Amino acid sequence: MSEPTWGERYAGSLMNTFGPPKTTLVRGQGAHVWDADGKEYVDFLGGIAVNALGHAHPALVEAVSTQMSTLGHISNFFASEPQVELAEKLLSLLGAPGKVFFTNSGAEANEAAFKLTRRTGRTHVVAAEGGFHGRTMGALALTSKEAYRAPFEPLPGDVTFVPYGDQDALAAAVTDRTAAILLEPIQGEAGVVMPPDGYLATARAIADEHGALLWFDEVQTGVGRTGRWFAHETSGVTPDIVTLAKGLAGGFPIGACIGVGAAGAMLEPGNHGTTFGGNPVACAAALAVIATIESEHLLEHVTVLGQKLRDGLAADPRVTEVRGEGLLVGLDLSAPVSAHVAAAAMAHGFIINNPTPGRIRLAPPLVLTTDDVDALLAAWPAILDDAMAAGS
C-alpha cells in the first residue's frame, strides 16, 4: 500500500474551509517557491499580498531570529521596545498623530476598529458593496458578499452597503446616526477595483458633515503595496481610522488598528484586548520589513515594475481592462475563464489568483524582479491560449 500524499493527509486532518490545496509548497527564495515534487513557481500572489519581502529574506530572518532569542513573548501588562518603536514608526509614516492597537490579523484589526466606532455612541456603519474586511463575525458583518454572510446570520447589524464609487449613494446612506464610513482605498478581493477620482475626498466631506468617522481598510493596500506606504495618500485625505495587516510583517502574523487624532483615545482600559497582539517578534519583523522597503527603495521599484507589468498584460486583446497601482494588479478577461487562467499559469510555473470568474489578481512580493515580470509576460499568451481552449 502506497504512502498517502500530502494532499490526502491534508484532507484527512484539516477542516475543509479552503477546499483542496493546489499543491504543497516546501520552500521559497525571493519571489520563487518550490513544491513537494520539486516544481518551481514564480509567486505572483505573495500569500495574497502578504510576503512583502518574498520568501527567506535575510533581513526578516535575522530580525525574527534575533528577537526570538532575546524576548519572544510578554503579556500586555508590559511594554517591549519593538512594540513602541513600530507604533511610532507607523504614525510617522501616516504623518498624523494618533494611537495604535496591534492585533494578529486583518480581521482582528477590523474587529478592533469596529468596536472603536461604537465608542461614538452610534451604531450605524456604511460600507461598500464588493468590500472584504474579514470572516470573523464582526468583520463579516461589514462584508457585503451574500455567500460569505448567509450561513452565519444574524450578524452584528446596523450596516448599510452602497455601491463602491457611487458618491450619491454614499451621501444618501450616511446620516447623523452614522458612526463610520468604511472603505478600501482600492478594493482587493473584488478584483482590484479603483475608486473614481475624488471619491475618497467626498467620503471625507460626507463623514465630516454628519460627525462620522472615516475608516480606511488598508489591510491589502498598505505598507508599500501600491508604491506608497498607504494607498489613500493619493487622495490627500486624512482618515480617522486605518487598519493594516498582510504585508506589514512580511508573513509573520500581525495587524494594526490606527486611531488618528481623537479617535486614538476612544478605546480605554478594559474596552479591548489581545494575548498575542503586539508580540515582540511580530513587531521586530514589521520593523525589518519597513526598514528594508526604505533601504532597498522598494516604493520606487514597485511603482516602475508595476507599470511594466500592467502594460505587458494589457497588450493581449483577450485582456479587456487592467487596473491597479504598484504591485496590486487586477485585470478583466474577455471570457469568464479566470479559473482556467490560474490553472494554466500554475502549469507554466506561475502562481496567480482568480477572485471572480472574469478577473485575475496579482499581488507579488515587492522584491519581484524585472526578470520575473519578463518571464510571466513571455508566457502570458500561451497561458491565455491554454485557458481559452480549456474553457471553450
N, C-alpha and C positions, 0 to 999 in steps of 0.2 A: 504494500500500500504506500503510495507516494505521500511525501510530506505536504501538509496544506500550504497554499500560497499565502503571501502577506494579505492579499485581498480577502481570502477565505477566513483568515484569522481575524481580520478587521471586522468582517460581517458577524463573526461568532462572538465578539467581545465588546464591540462598541454600539451604542444606541444608534439607530438608523435615522439620525437627524439631518445628515448631509447626502444621503444616497451613497452608492458605491464610489470609492475614490478612483480617480483617473489612472493613477499609478502610485507606487510607493517611492518617495524620494529619500535618498540616503545621505547626500552631501551637497554642498554648494560652494561656489567660489565666485565672488563678484556677482554678475548678473546671470551666471550659469548654474544649473543644477543637474544632478545625475540621479537616475532611478536605480532600483534594486537589480535591474538587468544590465546596468552599465550604460544605458542610453543617455545622451547629453541633450539638454534643452537650454535655450536662451529664455530666461524668465521675464516675460513682458507683463506679468501680473504682479510680481513683487509681494506675494502674500496678500493681495488686494490692497495695494498702496501702503504696505507696512514696512517692507525691507528697504528703507531709505538708502542704506549703505550697501545693499546687496547682501551677500552671504559671506560670513567669516571675515569681515573687515577687521584688520588688525587693531584699529583704534577702539572698536566696540569690544572685541575680545579682551583687550588689555584692560579697559575700564571695568568690565564686569568681573574679570578675574581678580583684579586688584581690590575692588570694593568688597567682593565676597570674602576675600582673605583678610579683610580688615574689619568690616562690620556688615553682616549680612542682613539682619532684620532687627528692628526695635519696635516697640509699640508706639502709638501716637501720644503716650504720656511723655515722650522725649522727642527732641529735635535731632536731626542729623545735618551735617554740613551739606551733602549733596541736595537734600530736600530744599533747604533755604536758598542755596545757590541757583537751583533750577527755577524756583518760583521767581526769584529776582530777574533771572535771565529772560523768562517768558514775558514778564511785564515790560522789560526793556525792549524786547523785540516788538511787542504790541504797541509800545510808545504811549502808554496811558497808565495812570495809577490804578491800582486795584489789588485784589487778593486772589490767591489760587487755592483750590481744593484738589488734591491728587487722588486719582482712582486707579483701577486696573484695566479699564477698557473704555471704549467709546460709549457703549450703552450705559455704563456706570457714570460716566461724565455727564451724560444727558439726564440720567436719573437725578443726579445732584442738582443740575440746573433746573429741572422740572420742580423739585422741592423748593429751590430758591425762589422761583416765580410765585409760589404760594405765599411767600412772606410779604408779598404786596398787599395781601388781604383780598385778592381777587383769585378766581379760579379759571377763567376763560383763556384759552390759548388758540391762536390762529396759526396753522401750519399749512404747508404746501402739498398739494397732490404730487405724487411721484417722489416725495421725500422719503428718506430712510434714516432712522435715528436709533435703531437697535431692536432687540427682541425680548428684553425684559418687559414686565407688564407696563411700567410707566413709559418707557421708551416706545413700546409698541403702540400705546395709546396715541402717540404723536406721529405714527407712521400710517400712511393712508391705504396701503395695499390691502385689499379685502382678503386675499388668500392668506396673508400673514395674520390678520386680525380675527377673522371669523371663528377659528377653533377656540379662542381664548376669551371671547366676550362673555360677560361685560368687562370692559376695560375702564380705567380711570377716565371719567367723562369730561364734558365741557370743552371739547376740542372741535374747532371748525376747520375744515380743509377747503382751500381755494386753489384754483389753477395757478401753477408756478408761472410767474412773469406777468400775470394779469393785475395791473395796478388798480383798476377799477374794482375788481372783485375783492382785492385786499382792503381797499378803503371801505367798501361796504360791509365787510365782515368784522372789522375792528370797531369796538365801542368803548365807552367809558368804564365798562366792567371787564375789559380785556387785560389780563396780566402780562402777556407777552406775545410777540410775533416771532415765530421760529422759522428760519430759512437756512438752506445751504447756499453759500455764495455761488457754487456750481453743484448741481445735483449729480452725484456719482452713481448710485445704484440704478438710477433711471437711464443710464447710458451716456453720462457726461452732457447734461443739459445746461446751456449757458443762460444767464438772465439777460433780459433786454437792457439796453443802455439806460441808466438812471433808475432801474428798478430797486436796487438796494438803498439808494438815496431817498426814493419815495417811501420805502418802508420805514426809514428813519423818521421822516417827517410825519407819517401817519402815527407811528408809535408816540412821538412827542406830543402830537395833537391830543391824544387820548390818555397820556400819562402811563403808557405801557412800556415794558422793557423790550428791547430789540436783541434777539438771541441768534447768533450765527453758529451753526454746527459746521465746524471746520475739521471734523474727525478725519475725513478723507482728503480734504484740500489743503490742510495746514502743513507747516514745517517744510516748506520748500517745494512741495509737490507741483505747484503751478509756476515755479520760478520766482516766487515771493514767499516770505515767511507765512503770510496769511493771504488767502485768495481775495478777501474783501478789501485789501489795500487799494486796489484799482478804483474802488468806488468813492474813496475819500471819506467813508463813513466810519464813525466810531460806534461800535455796538455796546450794549450793556453787559452781555454775556457772550463768551466764546468757549466752545467745547473742542477739545483736541484729544487725539489718541493715535491709532495706527502708526504712522511713521515717526512719532515723537521719540521713541527709544529704539527704532530700527529693528524691531522684532521682540524686544523684551516687553512684557505686558505693562502698560501704563496708560493713564488717561488724565485729563486735566479739565476742570471747570474753572474758568477765569471770570470773576465778577469785576467789572470795570467800574471805577469810581464808587458811588454809593452802593451799587449792587454787591460789591465785595464785602460789605459789612452786614448783609442781610441774614446770613446763616450764623447762628450763635452757638455757644457750647450746648451740646445736647440735641441740636437740631439734626445733625447728620454725623456719620462716622464710617470708618472702614478699617479693617485689620491690616491689609497689605498695601493700601494706597499710600504713596509717598515713601515706599520702601527704598532704603539707601541704594540698593543695587540698581533698581529701575531708574532712579534719579541720576545715578552716575552714568548709566547707559544713555539716557537722554542728553545729558551734558556733553557726552562724547559725540553723539550724533550732531548736535548743533555746532560744536567746535569744528567737526570735520567738514560740515557744509560750508562753514566760513573759511576754513584754511584751504580747502580744495576748490573754492569759488564755484560751488555746485549750483548756486542760483543762476549764475550766468550760463553755465554749462547746460542746465535743464532748459533754459529759455531757447538757446540756439538749437540744441538737439531735438527738442520737442517740435520746433518749426520744421526741421528737416523731416522728421518722422511723419508729421501731418501732411506735408506737401507730397511726400512719396506715396503714402497710402491713397491720397485723393486722386493720384494720376490714373488709377484704373477706373474705367467707366462703370464698373459694377459697384463702385462706391459712390453713393449719391450725395453724401454730406460728411464732412469731417469737422469735429468740434473739439474744443478744449484749450487749455493753456499749459505750458510747460510739458511735463510728462504725465499729465492726465488727459487721455485722448479717447474720444468716442467717435464712432462712425456708423452711418446708416448704409445698409446694403440694398441692392435693387430687388432682392427677393428675401423672404423670411427663412434664411438658411444659416443663421448665426451658429447654431449647434454644430452644423456640418463644417463651418469655417473653423471653429475651435478644435474640432476633431482632426481636421486636415492639418491645421497648424501643428498640433501635437505630433502627428505622423512625420511632419517635416522638421521637427525639433524646436518648436516654439510654443510657449505657454501664453495663451491669451484668454479672454473671458467673453462670454456671450450673455449679457444681462437681460436682454429681451430677444424675441425671435428674429428681429431685423437689425439688431445693433451689436457692435463689438466694443469692448472697453479694454484699454491698455493702461496700466499703471506700473511701469517697470521701476527698478531701482534708480535712484538719482545718479548712481555711478555707471549707468549704462554707457557703453562706448559707441563711437561712430561706426566701428566695425560691426557691432551688434545690430545697429539700425540698418546698415547696408545689407547685412545678411537677411534680415526679415524682408526688406524691400525687394531683394533679388528673388526671394522665394514667394512673394505675395501673389503674383499672377498664377503660379501653379497651385497655390493654396486655394485660391478662388475657383480655379478650374475644377479641382477635385471636389470642392464643396458644392458647386453648382451642379456637377454631374451626380453627386450623391443625393441632392435634393430634388432632382428632376423626376 
